[in-house]
Amino acid sequence: MTGKEVIDSFNNAWRALAKQYTDRPDESTRCAMNLIAKMIGEVESQVNRPRKEGQITMDEWLAMLQEGI
């Protein structure tokens, strides 16, 4: 999975939650949206990092998610 595909996937998840939040606003949905927004920012920064520094691998990304951002 490419970085762009990961970002697109997170964006789709965020949009789905935004629609759900519009229909039925609640705190847990808002928190989930904020978490996904942070994840999108992190992935974008990793994808846009210059190649000389090396990009984050999927394994590194999954490990970071398991630890919490």
PQR file of N, CA, C, O and H, with PARSE charges and radii, in Angstrom:
ATOM      1  N   MET A   1       0.848  -1.170   0.000 -0.4000 1.5000
ATOM      2  CA  MET A   1       0.000   0.000   0.000 -0.0000 2.0000
ATOM      3  C   MET A   1       0.895   1.236   0.000  0.5500 1.7000
ATOM      4  O   MET A   1       1.813   1.343   0.813 -0.5500 1.4000
ATOM      5  N   THR A   2       0.630   2.154  -0.901 -0.4000 1.5000
ATOM      6  CA  THR A   2       1.441   3.369  -0.987 -0.0000 2.0000
ATOM      7  C   THR A   2       0.998   4.370   0.073  0.5500 1.7000
ATOM      8  O   THR A   2      -0.076   4.246   0.663 -0.5500 1.4000
ATOM      9  H   THR A   2      -0.116   2.067  -1.562  0.4000 1.0000
ATOM     10  N   GLY A   3       1.844   5.356   0.297 -0.4000 1.5000
ATOM     11  CA  GLY A   3       1.494   6.407   1.250 -0.0000 2.0000
ATOM     12  C   GLY A   3       0.217   7.126   0.860  0.5500 1.7000
ATOM     13  O   GLY A   3      -0.612   7.441   1.713 -0.5500 1.4000
ATOM     14  H   GLY A   3       2.716   5.457  -0.182  0.4000 1.0000
ATOM     15  N   LYS A   4       0.058   7.385  -0.435 -0.4000 1.5000
ATOM     16  CA  LYS A   4      -1.157   8.067  -0.906 -0.0000 2.0000
ATOM     17  C   LYS A   4      -2.395   7.220  -0.626  0.5500 1.7000
ATOM     18  O   LYS A   4      -3.438   7.748  -0.240 -0.5500 1.4000
ATOM     19  H   LYS A   4       0.731   7.129  -1.129  0.4000 1.0000
ATOM     20  N   GLU A   5      -2.280   5.910  -0.819 -0.4000 1.5000
ATOM     21  CA  GLU A   5      -3.412   5.023  -0.556 -0.0000 2.0000
ATOM     22  C   GLU A   5      -3.776   5.013   0.933  0.5500 1.7000
ATOM     23  O   GLU A   5      -4.952   4.965   1.293 -0.5500 1.4000
ATOM     24  H   GLU A   5      -1.433   5.481  -1.133  0.4000 1.0000
ATOM     25  N   VAL A   6      -2.763   5.057   1.780 -0.4000 1.5000
ATOM     26  CA  VAL A   6      -3.011   5.102   3.223 -0.0000 2.0000
ATOM     27  C   VAL A   6      -3.721   6.400   3.585  0.5500 1.7000
ATOM     28  O   VAL A   6      -4.696   6.392   4.337 -0.5500 1.4000
ATOM     29  H   VAL A   6      -1.808   5.096   1.488  0.4000 1.0000
ATOM     30  N   ILE A   7      -3.229   7.518   3.047 -0.4000 1.5000
ATOM     31  CA  ILE A   7      -3.849   8.817   3.314 -0.0000 2.0000
ATOM     32  C   ILE A   7      -5.285   8.831   2.810  0.5500 1.7000
ATOM     33  O   ILE A   7      -6.182   9.297   3.513 -0.5500 1.4000
ATOM     34  H   ILE A   7      -2.437   7.524   2.437  0.4000 1.0000
ATOM     35  N   ASP A   8      -5.513   8.327   1.605 -0.4000 1.5000
ATOM     36  CA  ASP A   8      -6.874   8.274   1.051 -0.0000 2.0000
ATOM     37  C   ASP A   8      -7.790   7.432   1.937  0.5500 1.7000
ATOM     38  O   ASP A   8      -8.949   7.788   2.150 -0.5500 1.4000
ATOM     39  H   ASP A   8      -4.785   7.948   1.034  0.4000 1.0000
ATOM     40  N   SER A   9      -7.280   6.332   2.444 -0.4000 1.5000
ATOM     41  CA  SER A   9      -8.068   5.457   3.308 -0.0000 2.0000
ATOM     42  C   SER A   9      -8.453   6.179   4.604  0.5500 1.7000
ATOM     43  O   SER A   9      -9.606   6.120   5.033 -0.5500 1.4000
ATOM     44  H   SER A   9      -6.338   6.042   2.271  0.4000 1.0000
ATOM     45  N   PHE A  10      -7.483   6.858   5.224 -0.4000 1.5000
ATOM     46  CA  PHE A  10      -7.780   7.617   6.437 -0.0000 2.0000
ATOM     47  C   PHE A  10      -8.757   8.758   6.148  0.5500 1.7000
ATOM     48  O   PHE A  10      -9.655   9.025   6.946 -0.5500 1.4000
ATOM     49  H   PHE A  10      -6.547   6.905   4.876  0.4000 1.0000
ATOM     50  N   ASN A  11      -8.582   9.431   5.007 -0.4000 1.5000
ATOM     51  CA  ASN A  11      -9.510  10.506   4.644 -0.0000 2.0000
ATOM     52  C   ASN A  11     -10.932   9.974   4.474  0.5500 1.7000
ATOM     53  O   ASN A  11     -11.893  10.616   4.899 -0.5500 1.4000
ATOM     54  H   ASN A  11      -7.853   9.214   4.358  0.4000 1.0000
ATOM     55  N   ASN A  12     -11.062   8.814   3.860 -0.4000 1.5000
ATOM     56  CA  ASN A  12     -12.388   8.204   3.703 -0.0000 2.0000
ATOM     57  C   ASN A  12     -12.997   7.866   5.058  0.5500 1.7000
ATOM     58  O   ASN A  12     -14.191   8.077   5.275 -0.5500 1.4000
ATOM     59  H   ASN A  12     -10.281   8.293   3.515  0.4000 1.0000
ATOM     60  N   ALA A  13     -12.184   7.344   5.964 -0.4000 1.5000
ATOM     61  CA  ALA A  13     -12.680   7.030   7.308 -0.0000 2.0000
ATOM     62  C   ALA A  13     -13.116   8.307   8.022  0.5500 1.7000
ATOM     63  O   ALA A  13     -14.152   8.326   8.687 -0.5500 1.4000
ATOM     64  H   ALA A  13     -11.215   7.173   5.788  0.4000 1.0000
ATOM     65  N   TRP A  14     -12.320   9.381   7.882 -0.4000 1.5000
ATOM     66  CA  TRP A  14     -12.666  10.639   8.525 -0.0000 2.0000
ATOM     67  C   TRP A  14     -13.991  11.182   7.971  0.5500 1.7000
ATOM     68  O   TRP A  14     -14.842  11.649   8.729 -0.5500 1.4000
ATOM     69  H   TRP A  14     -11.478   9.365   7.341  0.4000 1.0000
ATOM     70  N   ARG A  15     -14.156  11.115   6.644 -0.4000 1.5000
ATOM     71  CA  ARG A  15     -15.404  11.599   6.031 -0.0000 2.0000
ATOM     72  C   ARG A  15     -16.612  10.799   6.509  0.5500 1.7000
ATOM     73  O   ARG A  15     -17.673  11.367   6.766 -0.5500 1.4000
ATOM     74  H   ARG A  15     -13.465  10.736   6.028  0.4000 1.0000
ATOM     75  N   ALA A  16     -16.452   9.485   6.629 -0.4000 1.5000
ATOM     76  CA  ALA A  16     -17.554   8.646   7.100 -0.0000 2.0000
ATOM     77  C   ALA A  16     -17.931   9.025   8.532  0.5500 1.7000
ATOM     78  O   ALA A  16     -19.112   9.106   8.870 -0.5500 1.4000
ATOM     79  H   ALA A  16     -15.590   9.023   6.420  0.4000 1.0000
ATOM     80  N   LEU A  17     -16.925   9.256   9.364 -0.4000 1.5000
ATOM     81  CA  LEU A  17     -17.213   9.677  10.736 -0.0000 2.0000
ATOM     82  C   LEU A  17     -17.847  11.069  10.778  0.5500 1.7000
ATOM     83  O   LEU A  17     -18.723  11.331  11.602 -0.5500 1.4000
ATOM     84  H   LEU A  17     -15.966   9.191   9.090  0.4000 1.0000
ATOM     85  N   ALA A  18     -17.403  11.954   9.891 -0.4000 1.5000
ATOM     86  CA  ALA A  18     -17.978  13.298   9.848 -0.0000 2.0000
ATOM     87  C   ALA A  18     -19.466  13.239   9.505  0.5500 1.7000
ATOM     88  O   ALA A  18     -20.273  13.965  10.084 -0.5500 1.4000
ATOM     89  H   ALA A  18     -16.691  11.741   9.222  0.4000 1.0000
ATOM     90  N   LYS A  19     -19.817  12.376   8.567 -0.4000 1.5000
ATOM     91  CA  LYS A  19     -21.232  12.220   8.214 -0.0000 2.0000
ATOM     92  C   LYS A  19     -22.014  11.674   9.406  0.5500 1.7000
ATOM     93  O   LYS A  19     -23.106  12.149   9.716 -0.5500 1.4000
ATOM     94  H   LYS A  19     -19.160  11.786   8.096  0.4000 1.0000
ATOM     95  N   GLN A  20     -21.440  10.671  10.067 -0.4000 1.5000
ATOM     96  CA  GLN A  20     -22.103  10.098  11.241 -0.0000 2.0000
ATOM     97  C   GLN A  20     -22.240  11.156  12.335  0.5500 1.7000
ATOM     98  O   GLN A  20     -23.280  11.234  12.991 -0.5500 1.4000
ATOM     99  H   GLN A  20     -20.552  10.285   9.815  0.4000 1.0000
ATOM    100  N   TYR A  21     -21.213  11.962  12.537 -0.4000 1.5000
ATOM    101  CA  TYR A  21     -21.244  12.996  13.567 -0.0000 2.0000
ATOM    102  C   TYR A  21     -22.298  14.055  13.251  0.5500 1.7000
ATOM    103  O   TYR A  21     -22.953  14.571  14.156 -0.5500 1.4000
ATOM    104  H   TYR A  21     -20.369  11.899  12.005  0.4000 1.0000
ATOM    105  N   THR A  22     -22.462  14.379  11.967 -0.4000 1.5000
ATOM    106  CA  THR A  22     -23.485  15.347  11.569 -0.0000 2.0000
ATOM    107  C   THR A  22     -24.874  14.814  11.897  0.5500 1.7000
ATOM    108  O   THR A  22     -25.737  15.554  12.369 -0.5500 1.4000
ATOM    109  H   THR A  22     -21.930  13.960  11.231  0.4000 1.0000
ATOM    110  N   ASP A  23     -25.083  13.521  11.641 -0.4000 1.5000
ATOM    111  CA  ASP A  23     -26.385  12.912  11.909 -0.0000 2.0000
ATOM    112  C   ASP A  23     -26.652  12.740  13.400  0.5500 1.7000
ATOM    113  O   ASP A  23     -27.755  13.006  13.878 -0.5500 1.4000
ATOM    114  H   ASP A  23     -24.382  12.920  11.258  0.4000 1.0000
ATOM    115  N   ARG A  24     -25.629  12.293  14.129 -0.4000 1.5000
ATOM    116  CA  ARG A  24     -25.763  12.033  15.570 -0.0000 2.0000
ATOM    117  C   ARG A  24     -24.492  12.430  16.287  0.5500 1.7000
ATOM    118  O   ARG A  24     -23.625  11.587  16.520 -0.5500 1.4000
ATOM    119  H   ARG A  24     -24.733  12.078  13.741  0.4000 1.0000
ATOM    120  N   PRO A  25     -24.362  13.700  16.642 -0.5600 1.5000
ATOM    121  CA  PRO A  25     -23.131  14.151  17.296  0.2800 2.0000
ATOM    122  C   PRO A  25     -22.954  13.491  18.672  0.5500 1.7000
ATOM    123  O   PRO A  25     -23.875  13.466  19.488 -0.5500 1.4000
ATOM    124  N   ASP A  26     -21.772  12.969  18.900 -0.4000 1.5000
ATOM    125  CA  ASP A  26     -21.425  12.496  20.238 -0.0000 2.0000
ATOM    126  C   ASP A  26     -19.919  12.579  20.436  0.5500 1.7000
ATOM    127  O   ASP A  26     -19.146  12.665  19.481 -0.5500 1.4000
ATOM    128  H   ASP A  26     -21.024  12.990  18.236  0.4000 1.0000
ATOM    129  N   GLU A  27     -19.531  12.552  21.691 -0.4000 1.5000
ATOM    130  CA  GLU A  27     -18.136  12.777  22.061 -0.0000 2.0000
ATOM    131  C   GLU A  27     -17.189  11.713  21.508  0.5500 1.7000
ATOM    132  O   GLU A  27     -16.082  12.042  21.082 -0.5500 1.4000
ATOM    133  H   GLU A  27     -20.158  12.482  22.466  0.4000 1.0000
ATOM    134  N   SER A  28     -17.598  10.455  21.508 -0.4000 1.5000
ATOM    135  CA  SER A  28     -16.694   9.402  21.035 -0.0000 2.0000
ATOM    136  C   SER A  28     -16.421   9.535  19.536  0.5500 1.7000
ATOM    137  O   SER A  28     -15.302   9.282  19.089 -0.5500 1.4000
ATOM    138  H   SER A  28     -18.497  10.187  21.855  0.4000 1.0000
ATOM    139  N   THR A  29     -17.412   9.924  18.769 -0.4000 1.5000
ATOM    140  CA  THR A  29     -17.211  10.132  17.331 -0.0000 2.0000
ATOM    141  C   THR A  29     -16.279  11.310  17.095  0.5500 1.7000
ATOM    142  O   THR A  29     -15.405  11.261  16.230 -0.5500 1.4000
ATOM    143  H   THR A  29     -18.321  10.129  19.131  0.4000 1.0000
ATOM    144  N   ARG A  30     -16.474  12.374  17.878 -0.4000 1.5000
ATOM    145  CA  ARG A  30     -15.603  13.545  17.749 -0.0000 2.0000
ATOM    146  C   ARG A  30     -14.163  13.180  18.087  0.5500 1.7000
ATOM    147  O   ARG A  30     -13.238  13.607  17.396 -0.5500 1.4000
ATOM    148  H   ARG A  30     -17.184  12.413  18.581  0.4000 1.0000
ATOM    149  N   CYS A  31     -13.966  12.400  19.134 -0.4000 1.5000
ATOM    150  CA  CYS A  31     -12.617  11.964  19.520 -0.0000 2.0000
ATOM    151  C   CYS A  31     -11.992  11.097  18.427  0.5500 1.7000
ATOM    152  O   CYS A  31     -10.806  11.231  18.127 -0.5500 1.4000
ATOM    153  H   CYS A  31     -14.718  12.053  19.696  0.4000 1.0000
ATOM    154  N   ALA A  32     -12.785  10.215  17.839 -0.4000 1.5000
ATOM    155  CA  ALA A  32     -12.291   9.358  16.755 -0.0000 2.0000
ATOM    156  C   ALA A  32     -11.874  10.211  15.558  0.5500 1.7000
ATOM    157  O   ALA A  32     -10.851   9.943  14.927 -0.5500 1.4000
ATOM    158  H   ALA A  32     -13.749  10.106  18.083  0.4000 1.0000
ATOM    159  N   MET A  33     -12.658  11.228  15.248 -0.4000 1.5000
ATOM    160  CA  MET A  33     -12.320  12.119  14.134 -0.0000 2.0000
ATOM    161  C   MET A  33     -11.000  12.840  14.413  0.5500 1.7000
ATOM    162  O   MET A  33     -10.162  12.974  13.521 -0.5500 1.4000
ATOM    163  H   MET A  33     -13.489  11.446  15.760  0.4000 1.0000
ATOM    164  N   ASN A  34     -10.818  13.301  15.649 -0.4000 1.5000
ATOM    165  CA  ASN A  34      -9.574  13.987  16.006 -0.0000 2.0000
ATOM    166  C   ASN A  34      -8.373  13.050  15.906  0.5500 1.7000
ATOM    167  O   ASN A  34      -7.311  13.451  15.430 -0.5500 1.4000
ATOM    168  H   ASN A  34     -11.498  13.192  16.373  0.4000 1.0000
ATOM    169  N   LEU A  35      -8.537  11.810  16.351 -0.4000 1.5000
ATOM    170  CA  LEU A  35      -7.451  10.837  16.272 -0.0000 2.0000
ATOM    171  C   LEU A  35      -7.079  10.556  14.814  0.5500 1.7000
ATOM    172  O   LEU A  35      -5.900  10.528  14.461 -0.5500 1.4000
ATOM    173  H   LEU A  35      -9.400  11.484  16.737  0.4000 1.0000
ATOM    174  N   ILE A  36      -8.081  10.351  13.983 -0.4000 1.5000
ATOM    175  CA  ILE A  36      -7.807  10.094  12.566 -0.0000 2.0000
ATOM    176  C   ILE A  36      -7.140  11.303  11.918  0.5500 1.7000
ATOM    177  O   ILE A  36      -6.245  11.145  11.087 -0.5500 1.4000
ATOM    178  H   ILE A  36      -9.039  10.374  14.269  0.4000 1.0000
ATOM    179  N   ALA A  37      -7.568  12.508  12.289 -0.4000 1.5000
ATOM    180  CA  ALA A  37      -6.940  13.714  11.742 -0.0000 2.0000
ATOM    181  C   ALA A  37      -5.459  13.766  12.110  0.5500 1.7000
ATOM    182  O   ALA A  37      -4.630  14.139  11.280 -0.5500 1.4000
ATOM    183  H   ALA A  37      -8.295  12.636  12.964  0.4000 1.0000
ATOM    184  N   LYS A  38      -5.117  13.394  13.351 -0.4000 1.5000
ATOM    185  CA  LYS A  38      -3.708  13.352  13.762 -0.0000 2.0000
ATOM    186  C   LYS A  38      -2.945  12.296  12.968  0.5500 1.7000
ATOM    187  O   LYS A  38      -1.803  12.514  12.563 -0.5500 1.4000
ATOM    188  H   LYS A  38      -5.790  13.091  14.025  0.4000 1.0000
ATOM    189  N   MET A  39      -3.583  11.162  12.752 -0.4000 1.5000
ATOM    190  CA  MET A  39      -2.947  10.093  11.986 -0.0000 2.0000
ATOM    191  C   MET A  39      -2.702  10.532  10.554  0.5500 1.7000
ATOM    192  O   MET A  39      -1.647  10.246   9.988 -0.5500 1.4000
ATOM    193  H   MET A  39      -4.511  10.986  13.081  0.4000 1.0000
ATOM    194  N   ILE A  40      -3.666  11.224   9.963 -0.4000 1.5000
ATOM    195  CA  ILE A  40      -3.502  11.738   8.597 -0.0000 2.0000
ATOM    196  C   ILE A  40      -2.298  12.679   8.544  0.5500 1.7000
ATOM    197  O   ILE A  40      -1.468  12.587   7.639 -0.5500 1.4000
ATOM    198  H   ILE A  40      -4.523  11.457  10.423  0.4000 1.0000
ATOM    199  N   GLY A  41      -2.213  13.576   9.511 -0.4000 1.5000
ATOM    200  CA  GLY A  41      -1.082  14.505   9.551 -0.0000 2.0000
ATOM    201  C   GLY A  41       0.246  13.793   9.666  0.5500 1.7000
ATOM    202  O   GLY A  41       1.216  14.170   9.009 -0.5500 1.4000
ATOM    203  H   GLY A  41      -2.888  13.651  10.246  0.4000 1.0000
ATOM    204  N   GLU A  42       0.299  12.757  10.504 -0.4000 1.5000
ATOM    205  CA  GLU A  42       1.533  11.996  10.673 -0.0000 2.0000
ATOM    206  C   GLU A  42       1.918  11.264   9.399  0.5500 1.7000
ATOM    207  O   GLU A  42       3.083  11.279   9.001 -0.5500 1.4000
ATOM    208  H   GLU A  42      -0.489  12.451  11.038  0.4000 1.0000
ATOM    209  N   VAL A  43       0.953  10.626   8.759 -0.4000 1.5000
ATOM    210  CA  VAL A  43       1.246   9.898   7.519 -0.0000 2.0000
ATOM    211  C   VAL A  43       1.693  10.876   6.433  0.5500 1.7000
ATOM    212  O   VAL A  43       2.649  10.605   5.707 -0.5500 1.4000
ATOM    213  H   VAL A  43       0.007  10.613   9.083  0.4000 1.0000
ATOM    214  N   GLU A  44       1.002  12.011   6.322 -0.4000 1.5000
ATOM    215  CA  GLU A  44       1.390  12.995   5.310 -0.0000 2.0000
ATOM    216  C   GLU A  44       2.812  13.485   5.549  0.5500 1.7000
ATOM    217  O   GLU A  44       3.577  13.653   4.599 -0.5500 1.4000
ATOM    218  H   GLU A  44       0.226  12.231   6.912  0.4000 1.0000
ATOM    219  N   SER A  45       3.169  13.715   6.805 -0.4000 1.5000
ATOM    220  CA  SER A  45       4.536  14.180   7.073 -0.0000 2.0000
ATOM    221  C   SER A  45       5.558  13.101   6.731  0.5500 1.7000
ATOM    222  O   SER A  45       6.653  13.409   6.261 -0.5500 1.4000
ATOM    223  H   SER A  45       2.547  13.579   7.576  0.4000 1.0000
ATOM    224  N   GLN A  46       5.208  11.845   6.963 -0.4000 1.5000
ATOM    225  CA  GLN A  46       6.116  10.752   6.627 -0.0000 2.0000
ATOM    226  C   GLN A  46       6.243  10.584   5.111  0.5500 1.7000
ATOM    227  O   GLN A  46       7.335  10.359   4.590 -0.5500 1.4000
ATOM    228  H   GLN A  46       4.318  11.595   7.345  0.4000 1.0000
ATOM    229  N   VAL A  47       5.127  10.695   4.424 -0.4000 1.5000
ATOM    230  CA  VAL A  47       5.132  10.536   2.965 -0.0000 2.0000
ATOM    231  C   VAL A  47       5.894  11.676   2.307  0.5500 1.7000
ATOM    232  O   VAL A  47       6.597  11.465   1.319 -0.5500 1.4000
ATOM    233  H   VAL A  47       4.240  10.878   4.847  0.4000 1.0000
ATOM    234  N   ASN A  48       5.762  12.874   2.845 -0.4000 1.5000
ATOM    235  CA  ASN A  48       6.392  14.043   2.243 -0.0000 2.0000
ATOM    236  C   ASN A  48       7.823  14.270   2.725  0.5500 1.7000
ATOM    237  O   ASN A  48       8.484  15.210   2.283 -0.5500 1.4000
ATOM    238  H   ASN A  48       5.191  13.046   3.648  0.4000 1.0000
ATOM    239  N   ARG A  49       8.304  13.417   3.630 -0.4000 1.5000
ATOM    240  CA  ARG A  49       9.668  13.540   4.124 -0.0000 2.0000
ATOM    241  C   ARG A  49      10.626  13.245   2.975  0.5500 1.7000
ATOM    242  O   ARG A  49      10.389  12.324   2.193 -0.5500 1.4000
ATOM    243  H   ARG A  49       7.767  12.654   3.990  0.4000 1.0000
ATOM    244  N   PRO A  50      11.696  14.009   2.867 -0.5600 1.5000
ATOM    245  CA  PRO A  50      12.651  13.748   1.783  0.2800 2.0000
ATOM    246  C   PRO A  50      13.158  12.304   1.812  0.5500 1.7000
ATOM    247  O   PRO A  50      13.350  11.722   2.879 -0.5500 1.4000
ATOM    248  N   ARG A  51      13.364  11.753   0.648 -0.4000 1.5000
ATOM    249  CA  ARG A  51      13.805  10.355   0.514 -0.0000 2.0000
ATOM    250  C   ARG A  51      15.129  10.096   1.233  0.5500 1.7000
ATOM    251  O   ARG A  51      15.342   8.997   1.746 -0.5500 1.4000
ATOM    252  H   ARG A  51      13.208  12.226  -0.218  0.4000 1.0000
ATOM    253  N   LYS A  52      16.018  11.083   1.279 -0.4000 1.5000
ATOM    254  CA  LYS A  52      17.320  10.842   1.886 -0.0000 2.0000
ATOM    255  C   LYS A  52      17.199  10.450   3.361  0.5500 1.7000
ATOM    256  O   LYS A  52      18.054   9.736   3.886 -0.5500 1.4000
ATOM    257  H   LYS A  52      15.845  11.976   0.863  0.4000 1.0000
ATOM    258  N   GLU A  53      16.132  10.918   4.034 -0.4000 1.5000
ATOM    259  CA  GLU A  53      15.909  10.538   5.418 -0.0000 2.0000
ATOM    260  C   GLU A  53      15.250   9.161   5.501  0.5500 1.7000
ATOM    261  O   GLU A  53      15.257   8.528   6.556 -0.5500 1.4000
ATOM    262  H   GLU A  53      15.437  11.497   3.608  0.4000 1.0000
ATOM    263  N   GLY A  54      14.690   8.711   4.404 -0.4000 1.5000
ATOM    264  CA  GLY A  54      13.999   7.423   4.388 -0.0000 2.0000
ATOM    265  C   GLY A  54      12.561   7.588   4.836  0.5500 1.7000
ATOM    266  O   GLY A  54      12.265   8.329   5.774 -0.5500 1.4000
ATOM    267  H   GLY A  54      14.685   9.225   3.546  0.4000 1.0000
ATOM    268  N   GLN A  55      11.690   6.901   4.165 -0.4000 1.5000
ATOM    269  CA  GLN A  55      10.285   6.955   4.529 -0.0000 2.0000
ATOM    270  C   GLN A  55       9.967   5.853   5.523  0.5500 1.7000
ATOM    271  O   GLN A  55      10.648   4.829   5.591 -0.5500 1.4000
ATOM    272  H   GLN A  55      11.930   6.299   3.404  0.4000 1.0000
ATOM    273  N   ILE A  56       8.935   6.088   6.275 -0.4000 1.5000
ATOM    274  CA  ILE A  56       8.501   5.109   7.259 -0.0000 2.0000
ATOM    275  C   ILE A  56       7.937   3.889   6.526  0.5500 1.7000
ATOM    276  O   ILE A  56       7.232   4.018   5.525 -0.5500 1.4000
ATOM    277  H   ILE A  56       8.382   6.920   6.219  0.4000 1.0000
ATOM    278  N   THR A  57       8.257   2.731   7.036 -0.4000 1.5000
ATOM    279  CA  THR A  57       7.725   1.512   6.429 -0.0000 2.0000
ATOM    280  C   THR A  57       6.353   1.215   7.023  0.5500 1.7000
ATOM    281  O   THR A  57       5.980   1.773   8.055 -0.5500 1.4000
ATOM    282  H   THR A  57       8.830   2.626   7.849  0.4000 1.0000
ATOM    283  N   MET A  58       5.612   0.338   6.371 -0.4000 1.5000
ATOM    284  CA  MET A  58       4.294  -0.044   6.897 -0.0000 2.0000
ATOM    285  C   MET A  58       4.442  -0.698   8.270  0.5500 1.7000
ATOM    286  O   MET A  58       3.619  -0.466   9.155 -0.5500 1.4000
ATOM    287  H   MET A  58       5.915  -0.116   5.533  0.4000 1.0000
ATOM    288  N   ASP A  59       5.477  -1.510   8.455 -0.4000 1.5000
ATOM    289  CA  ASP A  59       5.699  -2.150   9.753 -0.0000 2.0000
ATOM    290  C   ASP A  59       5.963  -1.111  10.846  0.5500 1.7000
ATOM    291  O   ASP A  59       5.450  -1.226  11.959 -0.5500 1.4000
ATOM    292  H   ASP A  59       6.146  -1.698   7.736  0.4000 1.0000
ATOM    293  N   GLU A  60       6.768  -0.093  10.515 -0.4000 1.5000
ATOM    294  CA  GLU A  60       7.029   0.973  11.485 -0.0000 2.0000
ATOM    295  C   GLU A  60       5.751   1.743  11.805  0.5500 1.7000
ATOM    296  O   GLU A  60       5.499   2.093  12.958 -0.5500 1.4000
ATOM    297  H   GLU A  60       7.184   0.001   9.611  0.4000 1.0000
ATOM    298  N   TRP A  61       4.950   2.001  10.778 -0.4000 1.5000
ATOM    299  CA  TRP A  61       3.698   2.727  10.972 -0.0000 2.0000
ATOM    300  C   TRP A  61       2.752   1.922  11.858  0.5500 1.7000
ATOM    301  O   TRP A  61       2.143   2.478  12.771 -0.5500 1.4000
ATOM    302  H   TRP A  61       5.155   1.717   9.841  0.4000 1.0000
ATOM    303  N   LEU A  62       2.624   0.643  11.607 -0.4000 1.5000
ATOM    304  CA  LEU A  62       1.745  -0.205  12.416 -0.0000 2.0000
ATOM    305  C   LEU A  62       2.236  -0.270  13.855  0.5500 1.7000
ATOM    306  O   LEU A  62       1.429  -0.235  14.784 -0.5500 1.4000
ATOM    307  H   LEU A  62       3.119   0.191  10.865  0.4000 1.0000
ATOM    308  N   ALA A  63       3.541  -0.362  14.051 -0.4000 1.5000
ATOM    309  CA  ALA A  63       4.103  -0.384  15.407 -0.0000 2.0000
ATOM    310  C   ALA A  63       3.803   0.928  16.124  0.5500 1.7000
ATOM    311  O   ALA A  63       3.479   0.925  17.312 -0.5500 1.4000
ATOM    312  H   ALA A  63       4.196  -0.390  13.296  0.4000 1.0000
ATOM    313  N   MET A  64       3.909   2.048  15.412 -0.4000 1.5000
ATOM    314  CA  MET A  64       3.621   3.347  16.005 -0.0000 2.0000
ATOM    315  C   MET A  64       2.152   3.438  16.388  0.5500 1.7000
ATOM    316  O   MET A  64       1.827   3.977  17.447 -0.5500 1.4000
ATOM    317  H   MET A  64       4.172   2.051  14.447  0.4000 1.0000
ATOM    318  N   LEU A  65       1.258   2.925  15.553 -0.4000 1.5000
ATOM    319  CA  LEU A  65      -0.166   2.951  15.873 -0.0000 2.0000
ATOM    320  C   LEU A  65      -0.477   2.104  17.096  0.5500 1.7000
ATOM    321  O   LEU A  65      -1.316   2.473  17.917 -0.5500 1.4000
ATOM    322  H   LEU A  65       1.522   2.487  14.693  0.4000 1.0000
ATOM    323  N   GLN A  66       0.196   0.976  17.217 -0.4000 1.5000
ATOM    324  CA  GLN A  66      -0.042   0.104  18.362 -0.0000 2.0000
ATOM    325  C   GLN A  66       0.432   0.752  19.657  0.5500 1.7000
ATOM    326  O   GLN A  66      -0.156   0.533  20.716 -0.5500 1.4000
ATOM    327  H   GLN A  66       0.878   0.676  16.550  0.4000 1.0000
ATOM    328  N   GLU A  67       1.486   1.543  19.575 -0.4000 1.5000
ATOM    329  CA  GLU A  67       1.992   2.248  20.755 -0.0000 2.0000
ATOM    330  C   GLU A  67       1.137   3.458  21.095  0.5500 1.7000
ATOM    331  O   GLU A  67       1.103   3.889  22.248 -0.5500 1.4000
ATOM    332  H   GLU A  67       1.964   1.722  18.715  0.4000 1.0000
ATOM    333  N   GLY A  68       0.454   4.003  20.118 -0.4000 1.5000
ATOM    334  CA  GLY A  68      -0.325   5.220  20.300 -0.0000 2.0000
ATOM    335  C   GLY A  68       0.484   6.422  19.841  0.5500 1.7000
ATOM    336  O   GLY A  68       1.696   6.489  20.046 -0.5500 1.4000
ATOM    337  H   GLY A  68       0.482   3.653  19.181  0.4000 1.0000
ATOM    338  N   ILE A  69      -0.193   7.353  19.229 -0.4000 1.5000
ATOM    339  CA  ILE A  69       0.511   8.537  18.682 -0.0000 2.0000
ATOM    340  C   ILE A  69       0.656   9.568  19.768  0.5500 1.7000
ATOM    341  O   ILE A  69       1.215  10.639  19.533 -0.5500 1.4000
ATOM    342  H   ILE A  69      -1.178   7.298  19.063  0.4000 1.0000
TER
END
